[in-house]
Amino acid sequence: MATYTRNQRRRKLLIEQRLMGLGLIAISVLIFVLASTGTTIEDRDGTALLFTLPLGLILLFSKKIWIV
């Protein structure tokens, strides 16, 4: 098991957090595309965007470590 200094661990966690943020934003784009091409009212429901997009933006741009 590798031992990291405090700054190395923080940097690793920030990179991981930003990758998670990018992943959530990509999922948000996919939800938007699927909701915009839906034919029924249930297919056009984009409620998940209210959760995934803000969380993805917070994880991407925050300097505070939100993941554990």
Secondary structure in CASP SS format (residue, H / E / C, confidence):
PFRMAT SS
TARGET T0000
AUTHOR 0000-0000-0000
METHOD secondary structure of the structure
MODEL  1
M C 1.00
A C 1.00
T C 1.00
Y C 1.00
T C 1.00
R H 1.00
N H 1.00
Q H 1.00
R H 1.00
R H 1.00
R H 1.00
K H 1.00
L H 1.00
L H 1.00
I H 1.00
E H 1.00
Q H 1.00
R H 1.00
L H 1.00
M H 1.00
G H 1.00
L H 1.00
G H 1.00
L H 1.00
I H 1.00
A H 1.00
I H 1.00
S H 1.00
V H 1.00
L H 1.00
I H 1.00
F H 1.00
V H 1.00
L H 1.00
A H 1.00
S H 1.00
T C 1.00
G C 1.00
T C 1.00
T C 1.00
I C 1.00
E C 1.00
D C 1.00
R C 1.00
D C 1.00
G C 1.00
T C 1.00
A C 1.00
L H 1.00
L H 1.00
F H 1.00
T H 1.00
L H 1.00
P H 1.00
L H 1.00
G H 1.00
L H 1.00
I H 1.00
L H 1.00
L H 1.00
F H 1.00
S C 1.00
K C 1.00
K C 1.00
I C 1.00
W C 1.00
I C 1.00
V C 1.00
END
